[in-house]
Amino acid sequence: MNTGSEDSLDALLLPVDASLTHLPSVLLSEAATFYLRKGQTVVVPNGPQSGMVRIAGAEGEFLGVGKVQEDGTLAPVRLLAQ
């Protein structure tokens, strides 16, 4: 039984970070995105001071979840594969 086309089914999909909207979002620069994807901590100017955050790359794409460390840097916790 065919209940719909792929396009109509795609319209029902939620963004991968839909369940994380309760976390503040951090938008990284291109350089910070590069280093974070390598597992390194990065500095986020004007970002949250503590806690877990949703991480968006330089082009706005969802990268994963990170945690703001005591020194103010952002460390990756779980990242999506490229």
mmCIF file of the C-alpha atoms, coordinates in Angstrom:
data_MODEL
# 
_entry.id   MODEL 
# 
loop_
_atom_site.group_PDB 
_atom_site.id 
_atom_site.type_symbol 
_atom_site.label_atom_id 
_atom_site.label_alt_id 
_atom_site.label_comp_id 
_atom_site.label_asym_id 
_atom_site.label_entity_id 
_atom_site.label_seq_id 
_atom_site.pdbx_PDB_ins_code 
_atom_site.Cartn_x 
_atom_site.Cartn_y 
_atom_site.Cartn_z 
_atom_site.occupancy 
_atom_site.B_iso_or_equiv 
_atom_site.pdbx_formal_charge 
_atom_site.auth_seq_id 
_atom_site.auth_comp_id 
_atom_site.auth_asym_id 
_atom_site.auth_atom_id 
_atom_site.pdbx_PDB_model_num 
ATOM 1  C CA . MET A 1 1  ? 0.000  0.000  0.000  1.00 0.00 ? 1  MET A CA 1 
ATOM 2  C CA . ASN A 1 2  ? 1.493  3.315  -1.096 1.00 0.00 ? 2  ASN A CA 1 
ATOM 3  C CA . THR A 1 3  ? 0.352  6.053  1.292  1.00 0.00 ? 3  THR A CA 1 
ATOM 4  C CA . GLY A 1 4  ? 2.380  8.893  -0.206 1.00 0.00 ? 4  GLY A CA 1 
ATOM 5  C CA . SER A 1 5  ? 5.323  9.981  -2.235 1.00 0.00 ? 5  SER A CA 1 
ATOM 6  C CA . GLU A 1 6  ? 8.794  10.451 -0.795 1.00 0.00 ? 6  GLU A CA 1 
ATOM 7  C CA . ASP A 1 7  ? 8.341  14.218 -0.997 1.00 0.00 ? 7  ASP A CA 1 
ATOM 8  C CA . SER A 1 8  ? 5.170  14.136 1.073  1.00 0.00 ? 8  SER A CA 1 
ATOM 9  C CA . LEU A 1 9  ? 6.865  11.903 3.647  1.00 0.00 ? 9  LEU A CA 1 
ATOM 10 C CA . ASP A 1 10 ? 9.934  14.177 3.764  1.00 0.00 ? 10 ASP A CA 1 
ATOM 11 C CA . ALA A 1 11 ? 7.642  17.064 4.688  1.00 0.00 ? 11 ALA A CA 1 
ATOM 12 C CA . LEU A 1 12 ? 6.786  15.223 7.923  1.00 0.00 ? 12 LEU A CA 1 
ATOM 13 C CA . LEU A 1 13 ? 10.400 14.914 9.090  1.00 0.00 ? 13 LEU A CA 1 
ATOM 14 C CA . LEU A 1 14 ? 11.604 17.161 11.895 1.00 0.00 ? 14 LEU A CA 1 
ATOM 15 C CA . PRO A 1 15 ? 15.063 18.743 12.039 1.00 0.00 ? 15 PRO A CA 1 
ATOM 16 C CA . VAL A 1 16 ? 17.635 16.552 13.789 1.00 0.00 ? 16 VAL A CA 1 
ATOM 17 C CA . ASP A 1 17 ? 17.930 19.026 16.677 1.00 0.00 ? 17 ASP A CA 1 
ATOM 18 C CA . ALA A 1 18 ? 14.154 19.411 17.208 1.00 0.00 ? 18 ALA A CA 1 
ATOM 19 C CA . SER A 1 19 ? 14.322 17.694 20.597 1.00 0.00 ? 19 SER A CA 1 
ATOM 20 C CA . LEU A 1 20 ? 17.054 20.071 21.803 1.00 0.00 ? 20 LEU A CA 1 
ATOM 21 C CA . THR A 1 21 ? 15.222 23.390 21.520 1.00 0.00 ? 21 THR A CA 1 
ATOM 22 C CA . HIS A 1 22 ? 15.408 23.811 25.306 1.00 0.00 ? 22 HIS A CA 1 
ATOM 23 C CA . LEU A 1 23 ? 19.192 24.282 25.010 1.00 0.00 ? 23 LEU A CA 1 
ATOM 24 C CA . PRO A 1 24 ? 20.672 27.641 24.023 1.00 0.00 ? 24 PRO A CA 1 
ATOM 25 C CA . SER A 1 25 ? 22.126 27.685 20.516 1.00 0.00 ? 25 SER A CA 1 
ATOM 26 C CA . VAL A 1 26 ? 25.679 28.784 19.716 1.00 0.00 ? 26 VAL A CA 1 
ATOM 27 C CA . LEU A 1 27 ? 26.700 29.827 16.199 1.00 0.00 ? 27 LEU A CA 1 
ATOM 28 C CA . LEU A 1 28 ? 30.404 29.250 15.541 1.00 0.00 ? 28 LEU A CA 1 
ATOM 29 C CA . SER A 1 29 ? 32.752 30.996 13.154 1.00 0.00 ? 29 SER A CA 1 
ATOM 30 C CA . GLU A 1 30 ? 34.286 29.036 10.290 1.00 0.00 ? 30 GLU A CA 1 
ATOM 31 C CA . ALA A 1 31 ? 37.584 28.655 12.175 1.00 0.00 ? 31 ALA A CA 1 
ATOM 32 C CA . ALA A 1 32 ? 35.882 27.562 15.411 1.00 0.00 ? 32 ALA A CA 1 
ATOM 33 C CA . THR A 1 33 ? 33.775 25.055 13.445 1.00 0.00 ? 33 THR A CA 1 
ATOM 34 C CA . PHE A 1 34 ? 36.944 23.531 11.987 1.00 0.00 ? 34 PHE A CA 1 
ATOM 35 C CA . TYR A 1 35 ? 38.626 23.089 15.371 1.00 0.00 ? 35 TYR A CA 1 
ATOM 36 C CA . LEU A 1 36 ? 35.515 21.877 17.180 1.00 0.00 ? 36 LEU A CA 1 
ATOM 37 C CA . ARG A 1 37 ? 35.026 19.178 14.524 1.00 0.00 ? 37 ARG A CA 1 
ATOM 38 C CA . LYS A 1 38 ? 38.552 18.019 15.384 1.00 0.00 ? 38 LYS A CA 1 
ATOM 39 C CA . GLY A 1 39 ? 37.486 17.581 19.016 1.00 0.00 ? 39 GLY A CA 1 
ATOM 40 C CA . GLN A 1 40 ? 39.175 20.716 20.336 1.00 0.00 ? 40 GLN A CA 1 
ATOM 41 C CA . THR A 1 41 ? 37.651 23.283 22.659 1.00 0.00 ? 41 THR A CA 1 
ATOM 42 C CA . VAL A 1 42 ? 36.927 26.705 21.176 1.00 0.00 ? 42 VAL A CA 1 
ATOM 43 C CA . VAL A 1 43 ? 36.210 30.211 22.437 1.00 0.00 ? 43 VAL A CA 1 
ATOM 44 C CA . VAL A 1 44 ? 32.700 31.525 21.794 1.00 0.00 ? 44 VAL A CA 1 
ATOM 45 C CA . PRO A 1 45 ? 32.542 35.313 22.219 1.00 0.00 ? 45 PRO A CA 1 
ATOM 46 C CA . ASN A 1 46 ? 29.285 36.478 23.827 1.00 0.00 ? 46 ASN A CA 1 
ATOM 47 C CA . GLY A 1 47 ? 28.147 32.879 24.278 1.00 0.00 ? 47 GLY A CA 1 
ATOM 48 C CA . PRO A 1 48 ? 26.532 31.265 27.304 1.00 0.00 ? 48 PRO A CA 1 
ATOM 49 C CA . GLN A 1 49 ? 28.694 31.184 30.429 1.00 0.00 ? 49 GLN A CA 1 
ATOM 50 C CA . SER A 1 50 ? 27.875 27.614 31.477 1.00 0.00 ? 50 SER A CA 1 
ATOM 51 C CA . GLY A 1 51 ? 25.864 24.515 30.688 1.00 0.00 ? 51 GLY A CA 1 
ATOM 52 C CA . MET A 1 52 ? 24.991 22.455 27.658 1.00 0.00 ? 52 MET A CA 1 
ATOM 53 C CA . VAL A 1 53 ? 24.397 24.093 24.255 1.00 0.00 ? 53 VAL A CA 1 
ATOM 54 C CA . ARG A 1 54 ? 23.301 23.219 20.726 1.00 0.00 ? 54 ARG A CA 1 
ATOM 55 C CA . ILE A 1 55 ? 26.144 23.907 18.325 1.00 0.00 ? 55 ILE A CA 1 
ATOM 56 C CA . ALA A 1 56 ? 25.606 25.351 14.852 1.00 0.00 ? 56 ALA A CA 1 
ATOM 57 C CA . GLY A 1 57 ? 28.411 25.628 12.329 1.00 0.00 ? 57 GLY A CA 1 
ATOM 58 C CA . ALA A 1 58 ? 29.418 28.705 10.387 1.00 0.00 ? 58 ALA A CA 1 
ATOM 59 C CA . GLU A 1 59 ? 26.667 28.082 7.810  1.00 0.00 ? 59 GLU A CA 1 
ATOM 60 C CA . GLY A 1 60 ? 23.990 27.393 10.431 1.00 0.00 ? 60 GLY A CA 1 
ATOM 61 C CA . GLU A 1 61 ? 24.064 23.599 10.165 1.00 0.00 ? 61 GLU A CA 1 
ATOM 62 C CA . PHE A 1 62 ? 23.524 21.589 13.360 1.00 0.00 ? 62 PHE A CA 1 
ATOM 63 C CA . LEU A 1 63 ? 26.841 20.067 14.491 1.00 0.00 ? 63 LEU A CA 1 
ATOM 64 C CA . GLY A 1 64 ? 25.929 18.531 17.836 1.00 0.00 ? 64 GLY A CA 1 
ATOM 65 C CA . VAL A 1 65 ? 25.908 19.275 21.534 1.00 0.00 ? 65 VAL A CA 1 
ATOM 66 C CA . GLY A 1 66 ? 28.645 20.857 23.617 1.00 0.00 ? 66 GLY A CA 1 
ATOM 67 C CA . LYS A 1 67 ? 29.331 22.006 27.132 1.00 0.00 ? 67 LYS A CA 1 
ATOM 68 C CA . VAL A 1 68 ? 30.687 25.368 28.244 1.00 0.00 ? 68 VAL A CA 1 
ATOM 69 C CA . GLN A 1 69 ? 33.669 24.700 30.505 1.00 0.00 ? 69 GLN A CA 1 
ATOM 70 C CA . GLU A 1 70 ? 34.612 26.587 33.686 1.00 0.00 ? 70 GLU A CA 1 
ATOM 71 C CA . ASP A 1 71 ? 37.163 28.639 31.715 1.00 0.00 ? 71 ASP A CA 1 
ATOM 72 C CA . GLY A 1 72 ? 34.444 29.759 29.259 1.00 0.00 ? 72 GLY A CA 1 
ATOM 73 C CA . THR A 1 73 ? 35.530 27.596 26.338 1.00 0.00 ? 73 THR A CA 1 
ATOM 74 C CA . LEU A 1 74 ? 33.133 25.302 24.498 1.00 0.00 ? 74 LEU A CA 1 
ATOM 75 C CA . ALA A 1 75 ? 33.957 21.586 24.429 1.00 0.00 ? 75 ALA A CA 1 
ATOM 76 C CA . PRO A 1 76 ? 32.232 19.128 22.102 1.00 0.00 ? 76 PRO A CA 1 
ATOM 77 C CA . VAL A 1 77 ? 30.186 16.418 23.849 1.00 0.00 ? 77 VAL A CA 1 
ATOM 78 C CA . ARG A 1 78 ? 28.423 14.678 20.934 1.00 0.00 ? 78 ARG A CA 1 
ATOM 79 C CA . LEU A 1 79 ? 28.940 15.701 17.312 1.00 0.00 ? 79 LEU A CA 1 
ATOM 80 C CA . LEU A 1 80 ? 27.262 14.443 14.158 1.00 0.00 ? 80 LEU A CA 1 
ATOM 81 C CA . ALA A 1 81 ? 29.473 12.780 11.578 1.00 0.00 ? 81 ALA A CA 1 
ATOM 82 C CA . GLN A 1 82 ? 30.229 14.940 8.557  1.00 0.00 ? 82 GLN A CA 1 
# 
